[in-house]
Amino acid sequence: MIKEFIQGLSITFKHLLPGHSTTVQYPKVKLQPSERFRGLHRLVPTQDREKCVACYLCPTVCPAKCITVESAENEKGEKYPKVYQIDLLRCIFCGYCVEACPVEAIEMTGNYELANYHRDDFVFDKQRLLNTK
């Protein structure tokens, strides 16, 4: 029993030595999230507009009901979202909206710095989602 205790303490003391630190000096050094990380949402643009066809699948599958879509038609008869909003205070970042989209018009980026001072800054409209990188 004492042998296991000493082994555990030796591992702990090895991690206290310089060079074994797992601390990152954030915000000077930023972590690179994994490929599968689900961060901030982004609407994918095409040449003249967004890819979204306002099929209402993303607000339907969203368990938090944080996505609002209102559709309209252009002069060619194509549907597009007149209003597309995501309330990030309600979003649980599950990724169901990305999986449900038939035209892959929404994706989740690796952006994880989402802090703001006002609640209104957490409601992302269509223009703000298109400008997200």
Backbone bond lengths (Angstrom), bond angles and torsions (degrees), N, CA, C in turn:
res aa  C-N    CA-C-N  psi(-1)  N-CA   C-N-CA  omega(-1)  CA-C   N-CA-C  phi
1 M - - - 1.444 - - 1.523 110.62 -
2 I 1.289 117.91 -39.33 1.461 120.94 179.01 1.529 110.06 -71.04
3 K 1.323 116.58 -33.08 1.461 120.61 178.94 1.531 110.59 -61.57
4 E 1.337 118.38 -44.44 1.462 122.11 179.17 1.533 110.89 -66.47
5 F 1.305 115.93 -36.39 1.461 120.46 178.41 1.531 110.50 -64.41
6 I 1.302 117.02 -43.30 1.467 121.35 179.30 1.523 110.36 -67.33
7 Q 1.339 118.10 -38.02 1.455 120.83 176.65 1.535 110.47 -62.57
8 G 1.311 117.05 -42.50 1.459 120.63 178.46 1.513 112.29 -63.61
9 L 1.324 116.66 -41.83 1.468 120.01 178.07 1.524 111.19 -66.48
10 S 1.321 117.69 -35.64 1.470 119.84 179.73 1.526 110.69 -65.66
11 I 1.322 117.10 -38.43 1.465 119.95 176.41 1.521 110.23 -64.59
12 T 1.320 116.79 -41.91 1.467 120.81 178.91 1.526 110.85 -62.83
13 F 1.309 118.02 -44.82 1.464 120.89 -179.66 1.519 112.15 -67.62
14 K 1.336 118.59 -30.66 1.465 120.95 175.97 1.529 110.51 -63.87
15 H 1.324 116.47 -37.02 1.458 120.06 179.85 1.525 112.38 -74.58
16 L 1.305 118.03 -16.89 1.463 120.92 177.40 1.518 112.16 -82.48
17 L 1.323 117.88 -16.87 1.464 121.51 179.75 1.522 110.33 -69.47
18 P 1.339 117.49 152.75 1.467 119.80 177.69 1.528 111.01 -61.69
19 G 1.320 116.41 144.58 1.451 121.74 179.85 1.520 113.46 96.57
20 H 1.317 118.62 -12.41 1.457 121.36 179.65 1.534 111.58 -110.67
21 S 1.296 116.54 15.89 1.462 120.65 -176.55 1.527 110.62 -75.08
22 T 1.313 117.08 140.10 1.461 122.21 175.78 1.529 111.49 -105.26
23 T 1.329 116.56 5.47 1.454 121.18 -179.73 1.523 110.00 -76.75
24 V 1.319 116.59 135.70 1.460 122.80 176.76 1.518 107.56 -108.81
25 Q 1.294 117.41 134.69 1.464 122.10 -178.53 1.533 109.97 -81.61
26 Y 1.337 115.38 69.32 1.455 121.75 178.97 1.515 109.02 -73.53
27 P 1.273 123.15 137.17 1.454 135.79 10.78 1.527 114.39 -93.25
28 K 1.322 118.64 -0.54 1.472 119.33 178.28 1.526 110.90 -66.64
29 V 1.311 116.49 -42.51 1.462 122.32 178.23 1.520 107.26 -113.28
30 K 1.335 116.82 124.40 1.460 120.54 -178.52 1.519 109.88 -106.07
31 L 1.311 115.18 142.09 1.453 120.83 177.44 1.521 110.61 -74.98
32 Q 1.311 116.44 144.05 1.455 121.37 174.72 1.528 107.61 -93.54
33 P 1.342 117.85 113.76 1.466 118.59 -179.00 1.531 110.71 -70.25
34 S 1.318 116.10 160.85 1.459 120.84 179.26 1.527 110.02 -70.13
35 E 1.310 116.19 168.50 1.470 121.71 -179.94 1.528 111.82 -63.03
36 R 1.314 117.21 -31.89 1.455 121.48 -176.24 1.526 112.80 -89.79
37 F 1.314 118.81 5.43 1.462 122.65 -178.60 1.528 109.55 -64.38
38 R 1.327 116.43 135.71 1.462 121.36 179.28 1.522 108.97 -107.23
39 G 1.326 115.06 98.47 1.453 121.15 -179.48 1.517 111.10 -105.48
40 L 1.308 115.34 -136.93 1.458 122.46 -176.86 1.529 111.39 -65.84
41 H 1.318 116.64 143.65 1.461 122.51 179.47 1.526 110.45 -75.88
42 R 1.329 115.65 157.50 1.464 122.04 178.64 1.517 108.39 -148.45
43 L 1.337 116.99 131.68 1.461 121.58 171.74 1.528 107.85 -86.78
44 V 1.305 116.71 131.67 1.461 121.69 -177.40 1.521 108.93 -83.32
45 P 1.336 118.27 122.93 1.463 120.04 179.10 1.536 111.82 -86.22
46 T 1.327 116.07 155.12 1.466 122.17 169.18 1.519 106.55 -109.58
47 Q 1.332 117.47 -160.77 1.473 119.97 -176.31 1.530 112.47 -64.29
48 D 1.331 117.48 -47.21 1.460 119.44 -173.58 1.528 114.39 -112.54
49 R 1.342 117.89 -13.91 1.467 120.24 -179.24 1.521 109.01 -160.08
50 E 1.324 117.08 -171.48 1.464 120.79 177.70 1.529 109.92 -79.60
51 K 1.322 115.58 160.39 1.464 121.33 -178.55 1.523 113.02 -75.17
52 C 1.303 117.73 -19.75 1.458 123.12 -174.07 1.531 110.96 -60.31
53 V 1.344 115.87 136.73 1.461 121.76 178.51 1.527 111.58 -109.79
54 A 1.309 117.82 13.39 1.469 124.28 177.14 1.522 111.70 53.41
55 C 1.327 116.13 53.60 1.469 120.67 -179.24 1.528 112.06 -87.90
56 Y 1.313 118.76 -6.73 1.460 125.58 177.88 1.529 113.95 66.74
57 L 1.330 118.72 18.13 1.465 119.70 177.53 1.523 111.50 -75.55
58 C 1.327 117.72 -38.57 1.468 119.38 -178.11 1.533 112.40 -64.77
59 P 1.346 120.59 -45.40 1.466 117.10 176.84 1.526 112.91 -69.84
60 T 1.325 117.62 -22.81 1.464 120.82 179.67 1.521 111.21 -71.91
61 V 1.344 117.60 -42.33 1.464 120.17 -176.70 1.523 112.88 -86.14
62 C 1.312 118.40 -12.20 1.464 121.25 -176.92 1.534 110.36 -66.69
63 P 1.337 118.08 117.45 1.467 119.25 -179.31 1.527 113.21 -70.78
64 A 1.328 117.50 -24.13 1.461 120.83 -178.92 1.526 112.31 -91.31
65 K 1.324 117.33 -8.41 1.473 123.07 -178.24 1.532 111.22 54.17
66 C 1.325 116.21 47.98 1.465 120.59 -177.38 1.525 112.72 -100.81
67 I 1.331 118.51 -4.16 1.464 121.70 -177.51 1.519 109.58 -103.81
68 T 1.339 115.50 131.98 1.461 122.29 177.53 1.520 108.44 -119.46
69 V 1.333 116.96 125.91 1.464 122.02 179.36 1.518 108.45 -129.88
70 E 1.336 115.82 132.43 1.466 122.74 170.84 1.509 106.70 -126.57
71 S 1.324 116.70 128.24 1.462 119.89 -174.65 1.519 112.18 -97.59
72 A 1.325 114.01 162.17 1.463 122.84 174.53 1.526 106.74 -151.00
73 E 1.319 116.53 169.18 1.465 121.04 178.15 1.517 108.95 -119.65
74 N 1.338 115.54 140.67 1.459 119.53 175.88 1.524 109.73 -88.31
75 E 1.328 116.89 -175.06 1.467 120.79 -176.17 1.528 112.79 -67.84
76 K 1.330 118.24 -20.35 1.470 121.88 177.21 1.529 112.05 -84.33
77 G 1.313 117.60 -6.88 1.453 122.18 -178.48 1.520 113.87 88.61
78 E 1.327 117.60 10.60 1.462 122.06 179.38 1.526 109.69 -86.85
79 K 1.322 115.49 137.97 1.461 119.79 177.22 1.525 109.56 -80.53
80 Y 1.308 115.31 142.81 1.465 122.18 175.33 1.529 108.15 -147.00
81 P 1.314 117.34 158.05 1.467 118.61 179.93 1.533 110.97 -80.30
82 K 1.318 115.76 116.09 1.460 120.00 174.56 1.522 109.17 -71.45
83 V 1.328 115.67 -40.14 1.465 122.63 176.53 1.523 107.65 -127.08
84 Y 1.320 115.94 128.66 1.470 121.31 174.25 1.517 106.16 -138.68
85 Q 1.324 116.94 112.47 1.461 121.84 -177.65 1.518 110.56 -131.00
86 I 1.326 114.72 143.24 1.459 121.07 172.98 1.529 107.69 -126.81
87 D 1.309 116.14 123.94 1.463 121.73 176.51 1.528 107.60 -91.99
88 L 1.323 116.38 104.54 1.458 120.76 -175.36 1.524 113.22 -71.27
89 L 1.311 118.21 -16.46 1.463 119.76 175.97 1.522 111.19 -72.15
90 R 1.318 117.31 -25.42 1.459 121.20 177.58 1.523 112.37 -96.00
91 C 1.331 117.37 -20.84 1.464 122.13 -175.21 1.532 110.53 -66.74
92 I 1.329 116.19 139.77 1.462 121.05 177.29 1.532 111.10 -107.96
93 F 1.322 117.68 7.73 1.466 124.15 175.61 1.526 111.77 53.66
94 C 1.326 115.78 46.46 1.468 120.83 -177.74 1.526 111.78 -83.71
95 G 1.336 118.28 -26.45 1.451 121.50 179.21 1.516 114.47 87.86
96 Y 1.329 118.66 4.86 1.463 120.55 179.21 1.524 111.80 -63.38
97 C 1.319 117.65 -34.11 1.461 120.87 -179.88 1.529 110.71 -64.22
98 V 1.316 116.97 -36.45 1.462 121.45 179.27 1.524 110.04 -69.34
99 E 1.327 116.98 -42.31 1.459 120.90 -179.11 1.521 112.13 -69.54
100 A 1.330 118.05 -31.65 1.464 121.38 -175.80 1.523 112.99 -80.56
101 C 1.307 118.48 -20.76 1.468 121.37 -173.70 1.535 110.78 -69.04
102 P 1.333 117.94 120.43 1.462 120.09 -177.91 1.529 113.69 -75.03
103 V 1.316 118.07 -21.75 1.474 120.59 -178.49 1.523 112.26 -109.32
104 E 1.328 117.51 9.77 1.467 123.59 -179.70 1.526 111.73 52.22
105 A 1.326 115.00 49.65 1.457 121.14 -177.30 1.519 112.77 -88.86
106 I 1.325 118.14 -14.31 1.459 120.63 179.71 1.524 107.98 -126.28
107 E 1.303 115.39 140.56 1.465 120.94 177.53 1.513 108.52 -141.86
108 M 1.316 114.51 164.26 1.462 119.87 178.98 1.521 108.11 -110.03
109 T 1.320 115.52 129.71 1.456 121.24 -176.95 1.524 110.20 -91.71
110 G 1.306 116.02 179.88 1.454 121.55 177.54 1.515 113.12 -91.52
111 N 1.323 117.31 9.57 1.457 121.31 -178.62 1.531 109.75 -73.48
112 Y 1.324 116.48 119.98 1.463 120.25 -178.43 1.524 113.03 -118.37
113 E 1.300 118.57 2.13 1.470 121.33 178.23 1.523 108.76 -92.68
114 L 1.312 116.49 91.96 1.462 121.74 -173.13 1.524 113.19 -115.26
115 A 1.316 118.65 13.74 1.459 121.07 -176.06 1.524 111.15 -72.67
116 N 1.324 115.94 138.16 1.461 123.64 176.49 1.516 108.87 -142.92
117 Y 1.332 115.15 168.35 1.457 120.54 -179.68 1.522 113.23 -98.81
118 H 1.327 117.47 -19.78 1.461 121.20 -176.23 1.526 109.95 -122.52
119 R 1.309 116.16 144.61 1.461 121.06 -178.73 1.523 111.87 -64.71
120 D 1.312 117.58 -32.06 1.462 120.59 -179.10 1.529 112.19 -64.87
121 D 1.321 117.38 -24.17 1.465 120.84 -179.75 1.528 112.33 -72.82
122 F 1.325 118.09 -11.07 1.454 121.35 179.92 1.525 112.96 -92.18
123 V 1.316 117.63 -3.46 1.459 121.34 175.47 1.527 107.09 -95.51
124 F 1.320 115.44 109.70 1.459 121.25 -177.79 1.519 109.25 -95.62
125 D 1.338 117.13 121.09 1.454 120.70 177.57 1.533 109.63 -91.68
126 K 1.319 115.98 -178.23 1.458 121.39 -174.07 1.529 112.05 -60.11
127 Q 1.321 117.16 -44.31 1.465 120.35 -177.95 1.527 111.47 -65.09
128 R 1.298 116.18 -40.30 1.473 119.85 179.85 1.529 111.74 -69.96
129 L 1.330 117.74 -34.09 1.459 121.65 176.81 1.522 111.80 -70.67
130 L 1.334 116.77 -31.34 1.472 120.22 177.75 1.534 111.08 -72.48
131 N 1.324 117.72 -29.91 1.462 121.49 -177.94 1.523 113.06 -87.47
132 T 1.327 118.29 -3.64 1.461 121.79 179.73 1.514 109.66 -71.42
133 K 1.320 115.49 137.46 1.468 119.44 179.71 1.496 110.50 -107.82
